């Protein structure tokens, strides 16, 4: 019988770059392998601003969760495409404002699973769980999440950088629609993804796709905005990531507008 840890090691695919580990490298983390750092350096050589783009996305997560918790009053979060745990993850941001918040993280990468189980610990008042599942199986995601979240009450669905990992053939808009359809009115969608509006980034992602275990699909801002169909966008709508309710006291990094984001509510 194969030991669970051996199964995890077998699934890591350390001979090829993986998006979660490459992203970790770009954010300055240590949970990656030489093949991932090499891929990250190739990306940075082609598109040097990519590390700044990664940081902008993490900052959008922080601003969105603060809005959802503090302004919108949401106390339940379903974070799909968690990635490797880092400072100020969703549960830390939400429970800092509302300790009773309940968070379910969803990812299907073995390395993320190992780190999530060790590091994603909840406040005593709230709850924090990890679901080993794929966004391409939304019914399973919802069924597993329902063990921790009350899906009859509003939930904030966060999908940062995950839709780019879904090809057009896999009907990404339908996946978002299925997930949001199962959530009650008053629920929110926070989503961001990379755009195909910069030739250097297009080239860098093409190089990455040629050697990675999983490919990334850049889309137009209009295509990304279509994922919010049927929902009511909060101000300022779907905008470049740095422009969504920026922190007044933080100097913005000078980087290309190569990702867009938005937050919307289900009425």
URMO-V826291 format. One record per backbone hydrogen bond with DSSP energy under -1.0 kcal/mol. NH is the residue of the N-H (numbers start at 1). CO is the residue of the C=O. If there is no record, write none. Layout:
# URMO-V826291
NH:CO ; NH:CO
This chain:
# URMO-V826291
7:3 ; 8:4 ; 9:5 ; 10:6 ; 11:7 ; 12:9 ; 16:13 ; 22:18 ; 23:19 ; 24:20 ; 25:21 ; 26:22 ; 27:23 ; 28:25 ; 29:24 ; 32:30 ; 36:33 ; 37:33 ; 38:34 ; 39:35 ; 40:36 ; 41:37 ; 42:38 ; 43:39 ; 44:40 ; 45:41 ; 46:42 ; 47:43 ; 50:47 ; 53:49 ; 54:50 ; 55:51 ; 56:52 ; 57:53 ; 58:54 ; 59:55 ; 60:56 ; 61:57 ; 62:58 ; 63:59 ; 64:60 ; 65:61 ; 66:62 ; 67:63 ; 68:64 ; 69:65 ; 70:66 ; 71:67 ; 72:67 ; 74:68 ; 77:102 ; 78:156 ; 79:104 ; 80:158 ; 81:106 ; 82:106 ; 93:89 ; 94:90 ; 95:91 ; 96:92 ; 98:94 ; 101:98 ; 102:75 ; 103:127 ; 104:77 ; 105:129 ; 106:79 ; 107:131 ; 113:109 ; 114:110 ; 115:111 ; 116:112 ; 117:113 ; 118:114 ; 119:115 ; 120:116 ; 121:119 ; 127:101 ; 129:103 ; 131:105 ; 133:107 ; 133:131 ; 137:134 ; 141:137 ; 142:138 ; 143:139 ; 144:140 ; 145:141 ; 146:142 ; 147:144 ; 148:145 ; 149:145 ; 153:150 ; 156:76 ; 157:188 ; 158:78 ; 159:190 ; 161:192 ; 165:162 ; 166:163 ; 170:167 ; 171:168 ; 175:171 ; 176:172 ; 177:173 ; 178:174 ; 179:175 ; 180:176 ; 181:177 ; 183:180 ; 186:266 ; 187:184 ; 188:155 ; 189:264 ; 190:157 ; 191:262 ; 192:159 ; 193:260 ; 195:258 ; 196:219 ; 202:198 ; 203:199 ; 204:200 ; 205:201 ; 206:202 ; 207:203 ; 208:204 ; 209:205 ; 210:206 ; 211:208 ; 212:208 ; 213:17 ; 217:164 ; 219:194 ; 224:220 ; 225:221 ; 226:222 ; 227:224 ; 228:225 ; 229:226 ; 231:228 ; 232:265 ; 234:263 ; 237:234 ; 239:261 ; 241:259 ; 243:240 ; 244:241 ; 245:243 ; 250:247 ; 255:253 ; 258:256 ; 260:193 ; 261:239 ; 262:191 ; 264:189 ; 265:232 ; 266:187
